[in-house]
Amino acid sequence: MATVIIGAGIIGTSTAYYLSQSKTQPSDIHLIESSPELFASASGYAAGFLARDWFSHASASLGRLSFDLHCELAQEHNGFEKWGYSRSTATSLAETVGQDGAEEDWLGEGTSRAKAAKRIAENDDTRPIWLDPRHGRPDIIDKGDGTAQADPYALCQFLLSKCLERGVQLHQPAQAASVTRDSSGDLSSITIKKTSNSSSGEEETVTIPCSRLLIAAGAWTPQVFKSLFPASKITIPVSALAGHSLLLRANNWPPPSYNVFTPSLLPRTSNGISSPKADKKLPSCHALFTSDPLASYAPELFSRLPSGQIYIAGLNHSELPLPALATERVIDPEAIKTLKGTAERLLGKGTFE
């Protein structure tokens, strides 16, 4: 019997990727994605910042496992070139970092993610070269041993391509319509409605026999669950939080000397797995967590290699309604203006595009 995964974002595709390496026949794995555009929400537009131990006690072991899997995957498939996986120095600029094991809800409260850091390294000369020198030297949270950076959109593309190569089946765009149980009350099949990519928009109803179902639809998970199990009294504790972000290109990032890939940019895993030593040490990516009193939010900036991008975000809006589809998101011009203003104050006017 098949396994059906509703949601072909980072959770759905990574689950299908690792499941297809198990005893499960890849052709028995089905990814169902409602959006006509893949990775059109957080899976493709998130920061891509990774940390090993910036978690509460309840999820600490999962955080370490996830971080190590990212590192191992990058070493196995040249993740630096394919999805920009590299070491990242985490820094905090004029921000109070939480104590060890902090349980603060930094995302919900709109404060800096740096408050979730478990420890702070001593000050170091390491600093983002793209940060305006007038801001001084930020505190170092992690020198890259437990923090890393990736391009989430490129990572999702890689995972999905591997899944499809192995025979995993993708149904997109398609909506989960209903489930069927057998005489014992166990799941036996799911019915989906596939929309034609042609201008006609014709629907095709398909029933997939399955014994396992995973709902990995992100902020849409509660809606999907309720539509498939309307009589259930279970409440899925997932809520939506809209956010805006920008991709910048700074004049001095990456530095002119940067021109080749080096395995030294890959951090070590907790299992001691590390990349070979490189002949030339190239610059680390940086994560910068700070505050913007003029805009009253906690900006986050992340530099990426080899693309040379700088990602800025942190301006979140819990009051924005969740769209029916990820592609129906609405961009607020004022939020974009605010992010650009923050970038000018942190990087300097005329230093990026």
Secondary structure, DSSP 8 states (H G I E B T S, - for coil): -EEEEE--SHHHHHHHHHHTTTTS-GGGEEEE---SSTT-SHHHHS--EEESS-S-GGGHHHHHHHHHHHHHHHHHHTHHHHH--EEEEEEESS-----TT----HHHHT--GGGG-S------S---TTS-GGG---EEEE-SSSEEE--HHHHHHHHHHHHHHHT-EEE-SEEEEEEEE-TTS-EEEEEEEEE-SSTT--EEEEEEEEEEEEE--GGGHHHHHHHH-TT----------EEEEEEE-BTTSS-TT--S--GGGS---TT-------SS----EEEEE--BTTTTB--EEEE-TTT--EEEEEEEETTS---SSGGG----HHHHHHHHHHHHHHH-TTSB-
